[in-house]
Amino acid sequence: MKLPLSIKSSLAVWEPSNLDWQLFEAQIYAPTPCPATKEAQNLNYLKTKLSALVSRPDPRYRPRPTVREALRSPKLLLRESLAGLVVALALIPEAISFSILAGVDPRVGLFSSFVMAITTSILGGRPAMISAATGAIALVIAPVARDYGLDYLLATVILGGVFQLVLAALGAAKLMRFIPRSVMLGFVNALAILIFMAQLPHLIGVPFAVYWLVALGLLVMIGMPRLTKVIPAPLVAIVLVSAMVLIMAITVPTVGDEGELPQSLPELLTPNVPLTLETFNIIAPYALAMALVGLLESLMTAKLVDEITDTHSQKTRESLAQGVGNILSGFLGGMGGCAMIGQTMINVKASGARTRISTFLAGVFLLILVVSLGDIVAQIPMAALVAVMLMVAFGTFNWHSIQLSTLKRMPKSETTVMLATVAVVVWTHNLAIGVIVGVIVAMIAFARRVAHFASVTRTVGGDDEVSVAYYTVQGELFFASSNDLTTLFEYSDDPDEIVIDVTDSHIWDASTIAALDAITTKYENMKKNVYIKGMNKASERLHGQLTGNLGQD
């Protein structure tokens, strides 16, 4: 049986020198293993590559619908296109606001949003997620722009992207598995609160007409889905409110009042900074903070979209895309960014988008709107966009998590973790810090619960000649549970022979080994013999490696 020429040509990039193709083909289809020779090792290597070539991708990561399916369906394509347009309209005032927050020109944030959206739509691992300039990134890099200027800010963004590539290669995305559900709930609820709070400046000290325009937009978005879902309700609300303002000549704040829109395309540039160790020392701390905050927000947002769409995403691929996006953003004069939870919710929940098409078109529409149609976009009333964001905030908040019946049913530690996450995020206006604090609180709560699972039972037996104190240790033994382990033994009252049975426990760390060493030492100082039995293989390996080498206090 011969290999197809297409597969042979695909394998050419991996072909070892002096490979016998006949032997390779025989081994591919042979039922018996190849002999352990160098030639056989080469064959096994190619067999592995061949399997990767012909195997199907993991169905868990297959987007539904796919880009091809959306392109072939006019209904899906219309939905994705309109969703991208809605997101682009919502991105403009946000990007301008974040630019002001970072202390740079509005076009810096707008260009960054365009680059991040396009890059992640092509390279990202989470379809339909929106990445652009964000407030979290703006807060991190604002001191660089203030103290050193725009060129140093761009260099910081580029280095931050490089750090994200390194973190992605090191498997930072896998750390998402350690974020518990209570932290995720706190993240979502805090996010909804922040989105709502961000709209308050547009609702305070404004003409009265703003309020009824916002109310009109909300009514449209509540009622529209009951009539049809072909056209996204947020887009209808924006068009209707804008038309009423123009027709009735109502004077209200507009997008143009937020800042000047750019009139040209972004240009490729290199930051004018000295390539010295001093420059690296200046920008590296901010770049690393930017990389961590950006990845954390992006991965948390990807996880949230996974739950909403009931699909899986490739977190490592998304991390790499974020790094590439920030590098390109820096070279094109942008301030960098990460996933935007608010705009992502507009895209996924409010507009029903599911593919990369919506993300890609959001970037394309953004550039067209601000460069070619800037005069028209500037006339859009902020009331329309505020209504959209208020609807997003309401839909994002997990109302079930704060119902009285839920709070009574949930363990107090879980509720504490959620409230701690919300409080820190709202206080710092930084989702990343809140998540980190929430994880720490969850770890402490978990350690306290598990620590109570360890117990020690003492029995005394033996015969008339030999008396034995028999201790049975049960539960997980680690730093939290083993700290009190030494106090659970009756050193003075025990006979000369002591047996410690750890069959029903597991030793996890050096703290437990140190505690067992301390117990053994106390008994030996009293001329008593101690025997530890029942260790599983992992515990025995760790005990043999560390016992006697940890020192004594």
N, C-alpha and C positions, 0 to 999 in steps of 0.2 A: 504493500500500500504506500503510495507516494504522497508527500506533502504538497499542497497547492503552491504554485509559484508566488501568489500574493503573500502567503504567510512566510515563505522563504525570504522574500524581499524585505518584509517587515522585520524579520529577525536579523537582517544583515548588520544592523547597528550593534548587535550584541555578539556577533559570531566570533568565537575564539579562533586563534590561528590553527591551521592544520586540522580543521574539523572534518571528520569523515561523515558526509551527509547520509550515506547508506546506513552506517551504523546508527546514526542519530534517528533516522526514520524507523529502523528496526526497533530501537529502544522506545520510541514514542508509542508504538502499538504493541510492544511486547508485554506479556502479563508478568514476566519475572523481572526483578530489579537488576539494574546494571552493576557490573563489578566495580569495586571501589578503586578505580584508576583515575589518573588525571583526565583522561579522555571522558571517563564516565562522569566525573565532576562537571566537566563542561556541558555534557549532555543533560545532566540534571538541572543545571543552571538555565539552559535554553528551554527545557520542559516547563520550568516555572514561568519563564517569560511568555511562552506559548499559551499557557493556561490563562495568563492575564490578558493576552490578546483576544482569545476566543471566548472568554467567559463574559457573561452579561453583568452589567453594573448592579450594585446592590439595589433592589427595588425600593428599599426604605428611603433612598435619596432621590428617587425619581419624582420630579415635580409633577403636580397634577393641577391643571393641564400643562402640557409641555409647550414650548415656544412654537414648535411646528404645528401642534394642534390649534393653538390660538391664531396663528397666521392663516390657517385653512378655514377657520370659522369666522364669518363676518361679525356675528354677535359677540364672540369673545374678543375679537380684535377691537371692536368699537368700545367694549367695556374697558379694556386695558388702555386704550388711547385716551379716553375721557378721564380715566383715573389719573393718568400721567399729567394731563392738563390741570386737573384740580390740585394735584400736589405741587406743580410748578407755580401756580398762583399763590398757594399758601407758603411756599418757600421764600418768595421775594421779601416780604416784610420781616420774616424771621432772619434771613441772611443779613439784611441791612442792620437789624437790631444787634445781632451778634458781632458784626463788624464794628459797630459803635462801642460795644462792650469791650472788644479787644483793642480799641484805640486805633483802628485803621480805617482806610477809605471804604465806603460801602461796596465798591466793585471787588475788593479783595474777598469778601465773604460770598458775593454772588458767583465769582469765578470759581471759588473753592467748591461751592455747592454743585456747580455744573460738572466739574472734573470728578468729584467723588461719586456723583450719581451715575455718570457714564461708566467710570472704571468698575465700580462694584456691580453694575448691571451685567457686565461682560465677564468679570473674573470672580464675582462673589459666590458664596456658597448658600445664600438664603434668597431665593427668588422673591420678588415683590417687596423686599425691605429697602427703605430709602436711607441713603447716606448723604450727608451734606454738612455744611458748617453748623456747629452746635455751640450752645452756651457753655457746656462743660469744657470743651476745648478752648473756647475764648477766654474763660476764666484762668486756665492754666498758663496760656501763652501771653496774656495781657501784659505782665511785668516786663517781658522781653521787648515788646513794641514800645512800651513807655520808657524804658531805661536805655535801650540800645538801638532802636529804630527798626524800620521795615525789613532791611536786609538780614538782620540777625533773626527776626521772626521767621522769615522764609527758610533760613538755614535750620532753625529749630524744627520747623515742620518737616523738612526733608530728613533730618536725623531721627525725628520721631517715627517717620515711616520705616526707616531702616531698623530701628529698635523693634517695631511691630513685626517685621519680617523675621528677625531673630527669635522673638518670642513665639511666633507661629511655628517656626522650625523646631523649637524646643518643646512643643506640645502644650503651650499655655491654654489652648482651647479645651483640653481635657479637664482642666480644673473646674469647668462648669458643673461637673457632676457633684461637686462638694457644696453647691449652693442649694439649701433646703427650700421646700415649698413655702414655708413661712416668710423667708427672705424675699422670695419671688412675689408673694402677695404684697409685702411691704413696698417692694420696688414698684409694682403696678399702681398701688394706691397713692404712693408719694408722687409718682409721675403724673397721675390725674390731678392731684392738688397743685403741682407746679404748673401744669398747663393752664389750669383755672387762674392761678395767681398771676401768670404772665399776661392774662387778658385784662386784669384790673386797671392798669394805667390807661387802657383804651376805653374804660367805662367810667372813669372818675374825672370830673371837671370838663365834660364834653357837652355839646348841645343836646337838648332833649330828644331831638330826632334820631340820635344814635340808638337810643333805647328801643324805640318801636321798630327801627330797621333791624336791629339784632333779633327782636322778638319775631319779626316776619321771617327772617332767615331760619330761625329755629323751627317755626311752624312748618315751613316748606320741607325741611329735612326730616321732620317727624311724620308728615303726611305723605310725602312723595313716594317712599318705598311701598306704601299700601296700594298705590295706583300702578306703578311700574318701577322695575329695577334696571331697565335697559340703560337709562341715563343716570349717572351718579347724582344723588340728591344734593350733595354739596355744590356741584357745578351749577345746578338749576338755581340754588339759593344765591350764589354769587352773581349770576347773570341777572336774575330778577331784581335783587337789591340794587345792583349797579344801574340797571335800566331806570328804576324808579328815581334814583338820585339825579340822573342826568335829565330825565324828562321833566321832573318837578323842580329842577334847579335847587336842590337842597344843599345847603352848605354844611358839610361834615368832613372830618379828617379823612384823608385818602392815602393810598400807598405812596404817592409822590411826596407827601409830607414827611415820610420816614427817612428819606435821604435821596441823593441824586443817583439815577440809574446809569450804568456805563453805556457808551455809544460805540464801542469797538470790541473786537474779539480779543481774548487773552493771548498774550505773546510769550514765547519761550524765553526765559531769562535765567541767569545764574546769579545767586546772591553775592553781592560785592562785600565779602567778609574775608579777612586773612585766614588762610588755612594753617592755623597754628594750634598748639596744645592749649593756649590761653582761650582761644575762641571755643574750643571743644569744652573746656571746663565751665565756660559761661553758659552755653546752650544745652549741655548734656542733661543737667538735672531737670530742666523744663521739658526737654524732649522725651526723657524717660517717663515723667509724670503724664505727659500727653499720650504716650504710647499705651500706658497702663489704663488710663481713664477711657481712652478711645476703644480699646479692645474690650474692656469690661462692659461698657454701655452697648457696644455692638453685639457682643455675644449674649448679653441679657435680652436685648431686643430680638435677636434671632430665636432664642429659646421661647420667648413670648409668642412670636409669629408661628413657631412650630406647633404650639398648643392651640392657637386659634384656627389654623388651617389643617390640623391633624396630619402634618407631614414632618419629615425629618430634614435637617439641613446639615451641610458639611461645615462645621465650625472652623476647622483648620484652614480650609480654603477661604472662608470669609475673613479670617485673620490675615492671611496673605494678601487678599484683595484690599483690605483696609490699609496695609502698609504700602502697597503699590499706589493706591489712590492718594495717600498723603505725600508720597515722594513726587508724583506728577503735579499735585496741587502746589507744592512749594516751588517747583520749576516753572509753573505757569502763573505765579503771582498770587496764589491762594493762601488762606490761613489754615488749611487742613480741616479735618472734621471726623465724623464717625456716624454711626447709625442714629437717625432721628426718630425717636419713638412716637412723637406726635404725628409727624407726616406719614410714618409707617402705618399708624392706625387709620389715618385718612385713606391711605391707599388700600389697605387690606380689609378693614372693617366697614368704613363708610362707603367706599367705592367698589369693593368686592374684587380687587385685582389679585391675581395669583401668579403671574409670570414676570420674567425679566423685562418684558416689553414695556410694562408700565414704568419701571424704574428708568429704563433707557430713555423713554419718551419724556419723562419728567425732566431729565437733564437737557434734552434737546429743546423742549418747549420753554424751559427756563431761559436758555440762551437766546432763543428767538424773541421771547416776550420782552426781555430787558434790553436787547440790542436793537431789534427791528421795530418792535411795537411798544417801546418804552413810554411814549406819550399817551397811548391808550391805557396801558397797565397802570400808569400813575393816577388815572382817574377812578380806579376801583376804590370804593369806600372801605375803610378799615372795618366798619360795622359788619360787612359781609364775611370777612375773614375771621373776625372775632366770633361770630355765630358758629362758624365751622369748628373752630377750636373748642368752644364751649361744648358743642355736641360730642366732640372727640373726648373731652375730659369726662363727661358724664358716662360715655360708653366704656371708657377705659377703667374706671373705678370698679373694683369688685365689691358690690354692695352686699353680697351674701356673706362676705367675711366679717362684716360688722353688725350683722343681725344678732339680736339678743340670744336667740336659740343657738346660733353658731358659737357665740362666745361662751355660753354655758357648757357646750359640748366639748369644745377644744381644750386641751391641756393649757394651763396658765403659762407654761414656758413657751409654747408656740405663739400665744397671743402676745407675750412680752417681746419676742423676737420681731414679730410683725410691727408692733408699735414702735420699737426702738429704731427699726429701719426707716419707718415713715418719719419719725421725729428728726433723725439726723439728716435725712435728705431735705426735708422742708427747711430745717435750720441752716444748713450749709449751702443749699441750692446745688448740691453736687450728688448725682445719683451713685457715682462710684464709691464715694466715701460712705454713703449710707449702706450700700451693699456690703462693704468690707466690715463695717461695724455690726451689721446684722449677722454676718457669718460668724464673727467672733462671739457675739452673744449666744448664737445657736450652739457653738462649740462648747462654751462654758456650761450652758444648760444641759447639753447632752452628756458632758463629762460628769456633771453632778448626778444625773439620773443613773448612769452606768456604774458610778462609784458605789452606789447602794446595793448593786447586784452581787458584790463580792461578800462572802461570809466565811467564817471559820468555826467549825464544830470540834469540840474536844471530848474525847472519851479516854478513860484509863482502863487498861486491861492487862493481860499476861497471866502468869502462874505464880506459885508461891515463891519461886526462885527469882524470876525476872518480871518486873513491872514496867509497862510501856504506856507512854502518853501518846495517843493517836489523834492527830489533827487532820481534819478533812477541810480542804480549801476549795470553795466553789465560786465560780464567776470569772469575769474578765479582770486580769491584773495589769494595771498600768498606773501611771503617776498619780491619778486621782484616787484610785482605790487602794493602792499599795502604801500610801503614806502612813496610814494608820495600822498597817498590817503588823508591825512590830509590837503594838500595844495589845494584841489579841492573844498573846501567849502567856502562860503562867510559869515563868522561868523558875522561880524559887520552889513552887509546890510540885513541879513535875519530877517524875523519877529520872533515873540515869539514862534511860533509853527513850528517845523521842522519834516518832515517825510523822513526817509531813506529807500527806497525800494530795497531789495537785492534779489528779486524773480528770476532775470535772472543772478545770480552769485552764486558762491560756495566759502565758507570759508575753507581754507585748513590748516592754521597754526596759531600759537600764535602771529605772527607778525601782522596778520590782526586783531585779537582780540584786541591787544594793540593799533592799529591805530583807531579802532572804539571806544575804551575806551577814547582815547585822544580827538577824535572829540566830544564825549558826554560830557566830562569834560569841554571843552572849551565853549560849549553852556550853560552848567549849571552854569558856572562862570558868564555868562552874563544874568542869570535868564531866560533862554529860555528852552523850553521843547523839548526833542528829542524822537522820536519814531522810532524804527527799526522794519520793518515788512518784511514778505516774505521769511524768512529763511527756507531752507529745513531741514529735520530731522537731517541729519549729521551735518550741520552747526549750528543748534540750540543746539544740544548736546554739541558740542565743545565750543560754545559761553557761554552756561550756566555753563560749567565746569571751564572756565578760566576768564571770565569777572570779573573785580574788584580785581583779585588776581595776576595781573602781575606787579603792581607797576607803578609809573610814574617817568619819567626822571626829 
